[in-house]
Amino acid sequence: MSTRSHTDHQLSDLDKMLGVWPQRVRDPSQFWPQFDALAQGILDAAARTDVARVRRQLRHLLRCHGLTRTPTPCRSRIAAAPRLRHGVSRTV
């Protein structure tokens, strides 16, 4: 499997996970650190020439699933907790 095919497969798997993962996470504050770790793994495995496309695709996946970061003064952007609505990490 080529590097790009592998990256596309990882992005597809992440897309499927985002459909259910935010509702099932036990501690909502852990969603973003977990997402960031998975996203970083995908970026690390991507070809250097494909990183910009992968970053765009990751942002697109978050938008499609209605997920946004809510920065707080005491947390860095990476560790900011997701916005909650009815226990779900999705925006309206």
C-alpha atoms as one frame of an Amber mdcrd trajectory, in Angstrom:
protein
   0.000   0.000   0.000   1.411   3.399  -0.922   1.946   6.045   1.733  -0.879
   8.172   0.324  -3.282   5.209   0.222  -2.388   4.377   3.815  -2.947   8.009
   4.853  -6.312   8.107   3.067  -7.310   4.880   4.819  -6.370   6.362   8.208
  -8.384   9.520   7.460 -11.364   7.410   6.413 -11.167   5.418   9.649 -10.977
   8.637  11.663 -14.022   9.981   9.796 -16.006   6.888  10.815 -14.822   7.198
  14.424 -15.860  10.849  14.650 -19.451   9.816  13.949 -19.708   8.071  17.340
 -16.608   8.843  19.370 -17.669  12.221  20.892 -20.834  10.691  22.357 -18.950
   7.734  23.845 -15.950   9.455  25.399 -16.126   9.008  29.187 -14.429  12.278
  30.040 -15.161  15.040  27.492 -11.960  16.869  28.463 -10.011  13.916  27.054
 -11.521  14.108  23.567  -9.119  16.719  22.173  -5.919  15.174  23.567  -7.001
  11.809  22.141  -7.947  13.353  18.800  -4.671  15.282  18.670  -2.673  12.104
  19.315  -4.459  10.253  16.499  -4.180  13.209  14.126  -0.472  13.595  14.897
   0.065   9.907  14.153  -1.574  10.349  10.758   0.508  13.461  10.047   3.718
  11.716  11.121   3.017   8.787   8.784   2.095  11.021   5.833   4.570  11.835
   3.116   6.197  15.227   3.617   4.609  16.467   0.381   1.153  15.375   1.613
   1.110  17.044   5.047  -0.742  20.203   3.936  -3.474  18.100   2.299  -3.795
  15.948   5.427  -4.099  19.043   7.650  -6.866  20.391   5.390  -8.636  17.028
   5.486  -8.436  16.877   9.291 -10.005  20.359   9.546 -12.671  19.288   7.045
 -13.510  16.169   9.074 -13.941  18.234  12.235 -16.188  20.736  10.429 -18.281
  17.959   8.865 -18.871  16.430  12.288 -19.609  19.816  13.886 -16.629  19.669
  16.234 -14.911  22.869  17.333 -12.356  23.696  19.983 -13.324  26.080  22.748
 -10.126  27.753  23.941  -9.976  28.581  27.624  -7.555  30.975  29.332  -6.010
  28.248  31.493  -5.477  25.666  28.757  -3.499  25.603  25.586  -5.391  25.342
  22.321  -4.418  21.702  21.919  -5.795  20.699  25.313  -8.968  22.829  25.236
 -12.086  20.871  26.089 -14.679  20.392  23.354 -17.867  22.399  23.473 -20.652
  20.292  25.005 -24.324  20.104  24.100 -26.429  17.351  25.659 -23.240  15.517
  26.587 -22.102  15.546  22.971 -18.993  17.324  21.738 -20.687  18.929  18.783
 -21.773  22.451  17.965 -25.180  23.490  16.734
